[in-house]
Amino acid sequence: MIMDKLYREALKSPVCLGLDTKENFLPATLKAKDWSLGEKYTAFNKAIIDATEDIVACYKLQIACYEALGLDGLTSYRDTLAYLKQKGKIAIGDAKRGDISSTAELYAQGHFTGDFEVDLLTVNAYMGEDAVSPYYPYLTEKNKGLFVLLHTSNQSARDFQEQEMKNGEKLYEMVADAIDRWGAATRGEEGFSAIGAVVGLTYPEAFLELLQRLPHTFFLVPGYGAQGGTGKDIAAIFKQSRCAVVNSSRGLIGAHCQICEDDGFVHIVREKTLAMREDIFQWL
């Protein structure tokens, strides 16, 4: 199962490198090329993948960065995913899809087959199970996985996710229980289900409580680096279970900005990625 593979990769390095590529991250030498912006994105992404493939567990692509460029950007998204597949690396499509079942069926087809095929996809379950269930066949038949938004790191997440329900539980806690139920039939050799959860590093205490609630759930953890999270914040979690990959995007792929404007940018990205890995490992 894909979560078994991700778990084993995460034991070597818990880093998920976010290829949330934007024009301002490109070095001057690449900006000067007589290429489309999408082609520059692809070259930038491939160079980073080549420089970091041995020190990260997986890569996450925020699809909005590519959709914003239209067809040129989606071509870059497709070509980057194809390169990751060629390299044998795990790709997470960060699309946060969430819609009624008839539409979700098409999202599942679009992201788990064809040009935009990824290994795992982020989805929004706050519309209910019929926004998630169309993905289920792909989990068992095509070895795919989901990361369901649970307790996110954005500032206004508390507006809804932490609201107390009539039964005394918070909304996100009820969603956590649903994630556990939905994934129960897909648990792999390492004990994790194919349905994981997104939990921000900005709420370490709540994360610890969720860990007790969700012992069979693997987590995608945003919030490291540019959003303020550190290796120490994840330490209590990893001391109990190596149940997560920790994502950093602009903190890694933008590390070279204002320092290096030539092809040497990849060395800075690699060093920053190594530093992140060591920052996490030092607390274990």
Secondary structure, DSSP 8 states (H G I E B T S, - for coil): -HHHHHHHHHHH--EEEE----GGGS-HHHHTSSS-HHHHHHHHHHHHHHHHTTT-SEEEEEHHHHHTTTHHHHHHHHHHHHHHHHHT-EEEEEEEE---HHHHHHHHHHHHSGGG--SEEEE--TT-GGGTGGGHHHHHHS--EEEEEEE--SGGGHHHHT-B-TTS-BHHHHHHHHHHHHHGGG--TTS--SEEEEE-TT-HHHHHHHHHH-TT--EEE--BGGGSB-HHHHHHHHHH---EEEEESHHHHTTTTTT--STTHHHHHHHHHHHHHHHHHTT-
